[in-house]
Amino acid sequence: MDEFLIANVVRGGGLCFYERSPRDPSLPIDTFWVRVTDLNLSAACLVYAGYAPSHPASLFADMAQPWQGWTGELAWQSLEGELRIRCTRDRQGHIFIRVELRPGQMPDDWRVFATVAAEAGQLEDIAGRAAIFFGNPW
């Protein structure tokens, strides 16, 4: 799989993971690119995984398992902080994936915040596509 997209069901755009290195998902992931798009916004950065399972596949798997009983926030952050993902849900089955991107650790680096909305019925599919793209985290 060359890319893994979570489309925003509310207003277009989404969260896209792409250019995995190495390309073979049976090998541990070293780096990947991530892009978030929203109204009048597009931002991308390179994420260093370093070692497995330093990627968000387990976050998406956790979201897919107990979504009916899931309370609070599920979160994941890359090793160097380029990508942060915080996920919440409401009682109607809407999933909110809040994304923070930044190209590095410098205080003056740019930061982008965006929210991608999904539906609870998509979670199994999202988790499956994440496992294919990132490689199985277990």
CYANA upper distance limits for C-alpha pairs under 8 A (distance plus 0.5 A):
  1 MET  CA    132 ILE  CA      7.38
  1 MET  CA    133 PHE  CA      6.26
  2 ASP  CA     18 TYR  CA      6.60
  2 ASP  CA     19 GLU  CA      7.05
  2 ASP  CA     20 ARG  CA      7.93
  2 ASP  CA     23 ARG  CA      8.32
  2 ASP  CA    133 PHE  CA      7.92
  3 GLU  CA     16 CYS  CA      7.35
  3 GLU  CA     17 PHE  CA      6.06
  3 GLU  CA     18 TYR  CA      4.81
  3 GLU  CA     19 GLU  CA      7.44
  3 GLU  CA    133 PHE  CA      7.44
  4 PHE  CA     16 CYS  CA      6.14
  4 PHE  CA     17 PHE  CA      5.57
  4 PHE  CA     18 TYR  CA      6.93
  4 PHE  CA    129 ARG  CA      7.01
  4 PHE  CA    130 ALA  CA      7.25
  4 PHE  CA    133 PHE  CA      6.91
  5 LEU  CA     14 GLY  CA      7.44
  5 LEU  CA     15 LEU  CA      6.24
  5 LEU  CA     16 CYS  CA      4.77
  5 LEU  CA     17 PHE  CA      6.83
  6 ILE  CA     14 GLY  CA      6.06
  6 ILE  CA     15 LEU  CA      5.63
  6 ILE  CA     16 CYS  CA      6.76
  6 ILE  CA    116 VAL  CA      8.30
  6 ILE  CA    118 ALA  CA      8.19
  6 ILE  CA    126 ILE  CA      7.62
  7 ALA  CA     12 GLY  CA      7.28
  7 ALA  CA     13 GLY  CA      6.59
  7 ALA  CA     14 GLY  CA      4.83
  7 ALA  CA     15 LEU  CA      6.97
  7 ALA  CA    116 VAL  CA      7.81
  7 ALA  CA    117 ALA  CA      8.29
  7 ALA  CA    118 ALA  CA      7.81
  8 ASN  CA     12 GLY  CA      5.64
  8 ASN  CA     13 GLY  CA      5.97
  8 ASN  CA     14 GLY  CA      5.13
  8 ASN  CA     15 LEU  CA      8.15
  8 ASN  CA    116 VAL  CA      5.45
  8 ASN  CA    117 ALA  CA      5.47
  8 ASN  CA    118 ALA  CA      6.57
  9 VAL  CA    116 VAL  CA      8.25
  9 VAL  CA    117 ALA  CA      6.19
  9 VAL  CA    118 ALA  CA      6.12
  9 VAL  CA    119 GLU  CA      8.07
 10 VAL  CA    117 ALA  CA      6.68
 10 VAL  CA    118 ALA  CA      8.39
 11 ARG  CA     38 ASP  CA      8.15
 11 ARG  CA     39 LEU  CA      8.18
 12 GLY  CA     38 ASP  CA      7.16
 12 GLY  CA     39 LEU  CA      8.15
 13 GLY  CA     36 VAL  CA      7.85
 13 GLY  CA     37 THR  CA      5.18
 13 GLY  CA     38 ASP  CA      5.23
 13 GLY  CA     39 LEU  CA      7.71
 13 GLY  CA    116 VAL  CA      8.35
 14 GLY  CA     36 VAL  CA      6.23
 14 GLY  CA     37 THR  CA      5.80
 14 GLY  CA     38 ASP  CA      7.10
 14 GLY  CA    116 VAL  CA      6.20
 15 LEU  CA     34 VAL  CA      7.76
 15 LEU  CA     35 ARG  CA      6.42
 15 LEU  CA     36 VAL  CA      5.10
 15 LEU  CA     37 THR  CA      7.13
 15 LEU  CA    116 VAL  CA      7.33
 16 CYS  CA     34 VAL  CA      6.11
 16 CYS  CA     35 ARG  CA      5.66
 16 CYS  CA     36 VAL  CA      6.82
 17 PHE  CA     32 PHE  CA      7.38
 17 PHE  CA     33 TRP  CA      6.24
 17 PHE  CA     34 VAL  CA      4.97
 17 PHE  CA     35 ARG  CA      7.04
 18 TYR  CA     32 PHE  CA      6.60
 18 TYR  CA     33 TRP  CA      5.69
 18 TYR  CA     34 VAL  CA      6.71
 19 GLU  CA     23 ARG  CA      7.82
 19 GLU  CA     32 PHE  CA      5.99
 19 GLU  CA     33 TRP  CA      6.23
 20 ARG  CA     29 ILE  CA      7.52
 20 ARG  CA     30 ASP  CA      8.27
 20 ARG  CA     31 THR  CA      6.47
 20 ARG  CA     32 PHE  CA      4.83
 20 ARG  CA     33 TRP  CA      7.35
 20 ARG  CA    133 PHE  CA      8.13
 20 ARG  CA    134 PHE  CA      8.09
 21 SER  CA     29 ILE  CA      6.44
 21 SER  CA     30 ASP  CA      6.13
 21 SER  CA     31 THR  CA      5.71
 21 SER  CA     32 PHE  CA      6.58
 22 PRO  CA     27 LEU  CA      7.42
 22 PRO  CA     28 PRO  CA      8.14
 22 PRO  CA     29 ILE  CA      6.62
 22 PRO  CA     30 ASP  CA      7.17
 22 PRO  CA     31 THR  CA      8.13
 25 PRO  CA     29 ILE  CA      7.73
 25 PRO  CA    132 ILE  CA      7.26
 25 PRO  CA    133 PHE  CA      6.81
 25 PRO  CA    134 PHE  CA      6.62
 25 PRO  CA    135 GLY  CA      5.24
 26 SER  CA    135 GLY  CA      6.54
 27 LEU  CA    135 GLY  CA      7.96
 28 PRO  CA     51 TYR  CA      7.32
 28 PRO  CA     52 ALA  CA      6.36
 28 PRO  CA    135 GLY  CA      7.73
 29 ILE  CA     49 ALA  CA      6.86
 29 ILE  CA     50 GLY  CA      7.92
 29 ILE  CA     51 TYR  CA      7.38
 29 ILE  CA     52 ALA  CA      7.09
 29 ILE  CA    134 PHE  CA      7.19
 29 ILE  CA    135 GLY  CA      8.01
 30 ASP  CA     48 TYR  CA      6.62
 30 ASP  CA     49 ALA  CA      5.50
 30 ASP  CA     50 GLY  CA      5.75
 30 ASP  CA     51 TYR  CA      7.15
 31 THR  CA     46 LEU  CA      7.45
 31 THR  CA     47 VAL  CA      6.03
 31 THR  CA     48 TYR  CA      5.04
 31 THR  CA     49 ALA  CA      5.77
 31 THR  CA     50 GLY  CA      7.80
 32 PHE  CA     46 LEU  CA      6.40
 32 PHE  CA     47 VAL  CA      5.87
 32 PHE  CA     48 TYR  CA      7.31
 32 PHE  CA     49 ALA  CA      8.07
 33 TRP  CA     44 ALA  CA      7.44
 33 TRP  CA     45 CYS  CA      6.24
 33 TRP  CA     46 LEU  CA      4.96
 33 TRP  CA     47 VAL  CA      6.35
 34 VAL  CA     44 ALA  CA      5.97
 34 VAL  CA     45 CYS  CA      6.23
 34 VAL  CA     46 LEU  CA      7.02
 34 VAL  CA     47 VAL  CA      7.70
 35 ARG  CA     42 SER  CA      7.44
 35 ARG  CA     43 ALA  CA      6.01
 35 ARG  CA     44 ALA  CA      4.59
 35 ARG  CA     45 CYS  CA      7.22
 36 VAL  CA     41 LEU  CA      8.32
 36 VAL  CA     42 SER  CA      6.31
 36 VAL  CA     43 ALA  CA      6.08
 36 VAL  CA     44 ALA  CA      7.00
 36 VAL  CA     99 VAL  CA      8.25
 36 VAL  CA    114 ALA  CA      7.74
 37 THR  CA     41 LEU  CA      5.89
 37 THR  CA     42 SER  CA      4.92
 37 THR  CA     43 ALA  CA      7.15
 37 THR  CA    114 ALA  CA      8.44
 38 ASP  CA     42 SER  CA      7.12
 38 ASP  CA    114 ALA  CA      7.73
 43 ALA  CA    101 LEU  CA      8.17
 43 ALA  CA    112 VAL  CA      7.65
 44 ALA  CA    101 LEU  CA      7.91
 45 CYS  CA     82 GLU  CA      7.82
 45 CYS  CA    101 LEU  CA      7.51
 45 CYS  CA    102 ARG  CA      7.45
 45 CYS  CA    103 PRO  CA      6.16
 46 LEU  CA     82 GLU  CA      8.10
 46 LEU  CA    103 PRO  CA      7.69
 47 VAL  CA     78 SER  CA      7.59
 47 VAL  CA     80 GLU  CA      8.40
 47 VAL  CA     82 GLU  CA      6.56
 47 VAL  CA     83 LEU  CA      7.44
 48 TYR  CA     78 SER  CA      7.82
 48 TYR  CA     79 LEU  CA      7.53
 48 TYR  CA     80 GLU  CA      7.60
 49 ALA  CA     53 PRO  CA      8.37
 49 ALA  CA     54 SER  CA      5.53
 49 ALA  CA     55 HIS  CA      6.65
 49 ALA  CA     78 SER  CA      7.35
 49 ALA  CA     79 LEU  CA      7.09
 50 GLY  CA     54 SER  CA      7.30
 50 GLY  CA     79 LEU  CA      8.05
 52 ALA  CA    137 PRO  CA      7.26
 53 PRO  CA     57 ALA  CA      8.47
 53 PRO  CA     58 SER  CA      8.35
 53 PRO  CA    137 PRO  CA      5.63
 53 PRO  CA    138 TRP  CA      8.20
 54 SER  CA     78 SER  CA      7.06
 54 SER  CA     79 LEU  CA      7.35
 55 HIS  CA     78 SER  CA      7.23
 55 HIS  CA    134 PHE  CA      7.41
 56 PRO  CA     60 PHE  CA      7.03
 56 PRO  CA     76 TRP  CA      6.93
 56 PRO  CA     77 GLN  CA      8.40
 56 PRO  CA    130 ALA  CA      8.23
 56 PRO  CA    134 PHE  CA      8.48
 57 ALA  CA     61 ALA  CA      6.73
 57 ALA  CA    127 ALA  CA      7.26
 57 ALA  CA    130 ALA  CA      5.66
 57 ALA  CA    131 ALA  CA      6.10
 57 ALA  CA    134 PHE  CA      6.89
 57 ALA  CA    135 GLY  CA      8.31
 57 ALA  CA    136 ASN  CA      7.94
 57 ALA  CA    137 PRO  CA      6.96
 58 SER  CA     62 ASP  CA      6.53
 58 SER  CA    137 PRO  CA      6.73
 59 LEU  CA     63 MET  CA      6.75
 59 LEU  CA     74 LEU  CA      7.71
 59 LEU  CA     75 ALA  CA      7.59
 59 LEU  CA     76 TRP  CA      7.05
 60 PHE  CA     64 ALA  CA      6.79
 60 PHE  CA    123 LEU  CA      7.87
 60 PHE  CA    126 ILE  CA      7.28
 60 PHE  CA    127 ALA  CA      5.34
 60 PHE  CA    130 ALA  CA      7.49
 61 ALA  CA     65 GLN  CA      6.86
 61 ALA  CA    124 GLU  CA      8.16
 61 ALA  CA    127 ALA  CA      5.41
 61 ALA  CA    128 GLY  CA      8.28
 62 ASP  CA     66 PRO  CA      7.53
 63 MET  CA     67 TRP  CA      6.35
 63 MET  CA     70 TRP  CA      8.29
 63 MET  CA     74 LEU  CA      8.09
 63 MET  CA    123 LEU  CA      7.19
 63 MET  CA    127 ALA  CA      8.33
 64 ALA  CA    123 LEU  CA      5.27
 64 ALA  CA    124 GLU  CA      5.65
 64 ALA  CA    126 ILE  CA      8.49
 64 ALA  CA    127 ALA  CA      6.87
 65 GLN  CA    124 GLU  CA      8.40
 66 PRO  CA     70 TRP  CA      6.10
 67 TRP  CA    120 ALA  CA      7.63
 71 THR  CA     88 THR  CA      8.38
 71 THR  CA     89 ARG  CA      8.48
 72 GLY  CA     88 THR  CA      6.99
 73 GLU  CA     86 ARG  CA      6.96
 73 GLU  CA     87 CYS  CA      6.03
 73 GLU  CA     88 THR  CA      5.57
 74 LEU  CA     86 ARG  CA      6.26
 74 LEU  CA     87 CYS  CA      5.60
 74 LEU  CA     88 THR  CA      7.20
 75 ALA  CA     84 ARG  CA      8.01
 75 ALA  CA     85 ILE  CA      6.09
 75 ALA  CA     86 ARG  CA      4.85
 75 ALA  CA     87 CYS  CA      6.69
 76 TRP  CA     84 ARG  CA      6.41
 76 TRP  CA     85 ILE  CA      5.78
 76 TRP  CA     86 ARG  CA      7.09
 77 GLN  CA     81 GLY  CA      6.52
 77 GLN  CA     82 GLU  CA      8.38
 77 GLN  CA     83 LEU  CA      6.34
 77 GLN  CA     84 ARG  CA      4.89
 77 GLN  CA     85 ILE  CA      6.82
 78 SER  CA     82 GLU  CA      6.73
 78 SER  CA     83 LEU  CA      5.96
 78 SER  CA     84 ARG  CA      7.02
 80 GLU  CA    104 GLY  CA      7.98
 80 GLU  CA    105 GLN  CA      7.90
 81 GLY  CA    102 ARG  CA      8.01
 81 GLY  CA    104 GLY  CA      7.88
 81 GLY  CA    105 GLN  CA      7.73
 82 GLU  CA    100 GLU  CA      8.29
 82 GLU  CA    101 LEU  CA      6.05
 82 GLU  CA    102 ARG  CA      5.31
 82 GLU  CA    103 PRO  CA      6.16
 82 GLU  CA    104 GLY  CA      6.45
 82 GLU  CA    105 GLN  CA      8.20
 83 LEU  CA     99 VAL  CA      7.68
 83 LEU  CA    100 GLU  CA      6.22
 83 LEU  CA    101 LEU  CA      5.38
 83 LEU  CA    102 ARG  CA      7.19
 84 ARG  CA     99 VAL  CA      6.30
 84 ARG  CA    100 GLU  CA      5.55
 84 ARG  CA    101 LEU  CA      7.22
 85 ILE  CA     97 ILE  CA      7.09
 85 ILE  CA     98 ARG  CA      6.12
 85 ILE  CA     99 VAL  CA      5.30
 85 ILE  CA    100 GLU  CA      7.05
 86 ARG  CA     97 ILE  CA      6.38
 86 ARG  CA     98 ARG  CA      5.57
 86 ARG  CA     99 VAL  CA      7.17
 87 CYS  CA     95 ILE  CA      7.53
 87 CYS  CA     96 PHE  CA      6.06
 87 CYS  CA     97 ILE  CA      5.09
 87 CYS  CA     98 ARG  CA      6.61
 88 THR  CA     95 ILE  CA      6.44
 88 THR  CA     96 PHE  CA      5.78
 88 THR  CA     97 ILE  CA      7.29
 89 ARG  CA     93 GLY  CA      7.05
 89 ARG  CA     94 HIS  CA      6.01
 89 ARG  CA     95 ILE  CA      4.94
 89 ARG  CA     96 PHE  CA      6.42
 90 ASP  CA     94 HIS  CA      6.04
 90 ASP  CA     95 ILE  CA      7.32
 93 GLY  CA    119 GLU  CA      6.43
 93 GLY  CA    120 ALA  CA      5.53
 93 GLY  CA    121 GLY  CA      8.34
 94 HIS  CA    117 ALA  CA      7.38
 94 HIS  CA    118 ALA  CA      6.53
 94 HIS  CA    119 GLU  CA      5.34
 94 HIS  CA    120 ALA  CA      6.49
 95 ILE  CA    117 ALA  CA      6.13
 95 ILE  CA    118 ALA  CA      5.44
 95 ILE  CA    119 GLU  CA      6.04
 95 ILE  CA    120 ALA  CA      6.64
 96 PHE  CA    115 THR  CA      6.86
 96 PHE  CA    116 VAL  CA      6.39
 96 PHE  CA    117 ALA  CA      5.22
 96 PHE  CA    118 ALA  CA      6.95
 97 ILE  CA    115 THR  CA      5.97
 97 ILE  CA    116 VAL  CA      5.54
 97 ILE  CA    117 ALA  CA      6.69
 97 ILE  CA    118 ALA  CA      8.19
 98 ARG  CA    113 PHE  CA      7.69
 98 ARG  CA    114 ALA  CA      6.35
 98 ARG  CA    115 THR  CA      4.84
 98 ARG  CA    116 VAL  CA      6.89
 99 VAL  CA    112 VAL  CA      8.37
 99 VAL  CA    113 PHE  CA      6.13
 99 VAL  CA    114 ALA  CA      5.82
 99 VAL  CA    115 THR  CA      6.52
 99 VAL  CA    116 VAL  CA      8.19
100 GLU  CA    111 ARG  CA      7.38
100 GLU  CA    112 VAL  CA      6.05
100 GLU  CA    113 PHE  CA      5.11
100 GLU  CA    114 ALA  CA      7.24
101 LEU  CA    111 ARG  CA      6.17
101 LEU  CA    112 VAL  CA      5.69
101 LEU  CA    113 PHE  CA      7.18
102 ARG  CA    109 ASP  CA      7.24
102 ARG  CA    110 TRP  CA      6.38
102 ARG  CA    111 ARG  CA      5.20
102 ARG  CA    112 VAL  CA      7.11
103 PRO  CA    109 ASP  CA      7.14
103 PRO  CA    110 TRP  CA      7.54
103 PRO  CA    111 ARG  CA      8.21
104 GLY  CA    109 ASP  CA      7.01
105 GLN  CA    109 ASP  CA      7.66
118 ALA  CA    122 GLN  CA      7.43
119 GLU  CA    123 LEU  CA      7.77
122 GLN  CA    126 ILE  CA      6.61
123 LEU  CA    127 ALA  CA      6.53
124 GLU  CA    128 GLY  CA      6.63
125 ASP  CA    129 ARG  CA      6.66
126 ILE  CA    130 ALA  CA      6.56
127 ALA  CA    131 ALA  CA      6.72
128 GLY  CA    132 ILE  CA      6.88
129 ARG  CA    133 PHE  CA      6.64
130 ALA  CA    134 PHE  CA      6.34
130 ALA  CA    135 GLY  CA      8.11
131 ALA  CA    135 GLY  CA      5.53
131 ALA  CA    136 ASN  CA      5.49
131 ALA  CA    137 PRO  CA      7.70
132 ILE  CA    136 ASN  CA      7.47
